[in-house]
Amino acid sequence: MEPLLHQASAALRKAALHEEAKEYILANPVLFATLKKAAERYIGGETLAETTEKVKVQNKNGFKCSIEFMGESTRAETEANAARNEFIAICRQIKLLNLNATVSLDLSHIGLAIARELCLHNLDMICNEAATGNIEVTISAEDTGRTDDVLRTYYDIARNYSNVAITLQAYLHRTKDDFDEALKHAGRVRIVKGAFETPAGLSLPRGEELDNRYLHYIEQLLASNHLCSIATHHHKIQQTVKELIQNYNSDSNLYEFESLYGIQTQQLQALKDEGYPTKLYFVYGKEWYLYLCNRLAEYPLNVFQALTDMVA
């Protein structure tokens, strides 16, 4: 059973990167509507207004939230600029409604796949708007072909803004060096295990070695009193991090446990009830194909839940 689940997970991760499949789904009204039923379990909605309502509810429940307008690999400058404007709108909505929320984004959504200079310009505009409301902007991880450009852009923007966070993927072997460099900047470091299919030799598979490496990075962040986000649904890791927090007597203003909306939120609820800072990660928009594939890849048996959602 275990090898079969690993194969299914790998297949779903490859499907997530299939841009032609994504475009086909977006252009096919029947297929779009059918698959969207499965996606709705994990997304805030198609619009910022829909997502805002869910964020308001979760804020009342005591959760901080992250808001991301879904999209990646934008190929036209007009689309990149439109995405930039949407992220600025998110910042303004957070300020207007006084939401306890941050912004997350893929750099390839705002121009990185076109030109790094375009991306940096758009990111600067977003970070500037966010800074007026003391809103954190988190740069998400992307596939390994973009890691250098993502990190280089982060280091450039971090020179001018302290409200920018970076996501590092624990499964990549290169992260050891990237981590040391990220610690030189004041921005929050968000640690994820890693969700993208990589060429052989670049990353660790899921398992105990990766879990230990993940915990190593979190421990270094706590020991350094560096802003960090513990972005995992792994119950054992969450429990071990609680012990590390106690060992280092960590300031609760410096760390947060983060989970994706719709996935094992009962664990995040338990952490919140125990007094730990918690954040729910919301995404919205029409480009949910990659997001859905990656959520199913994390636990392929959820495909059965997706099928149930589609026929309900």
Secondary structure, DSSP 8 states (H G I E B T S, - for coil): -HHHHHHHHHHHHHHHT-HHHHHHHHH-HHHHHHHHHHHTTT--BSSHHHHHHHHHHHHHTT-EEEEEE------SHHHHHHHHHHHHHHHHHHHHHT-SEEEEE-GGGGTTTT-HHHHHHHHHHHHHHHHTTT--EEE----GGGHHHHHHHHHHHHTT-SSEEEEEETTBTTHHHHHHHHTTSSS-EEEE---S---TTSB--SSHHHHHHHHHHHHHHHHTT--EEEE---HHHHHHHHHHHHHTT--TTSEEEEEETTSSHHHHHHHHHTT--EEEEEEESS--HHHHHHHHHHSTTHHHHHHHHHH-
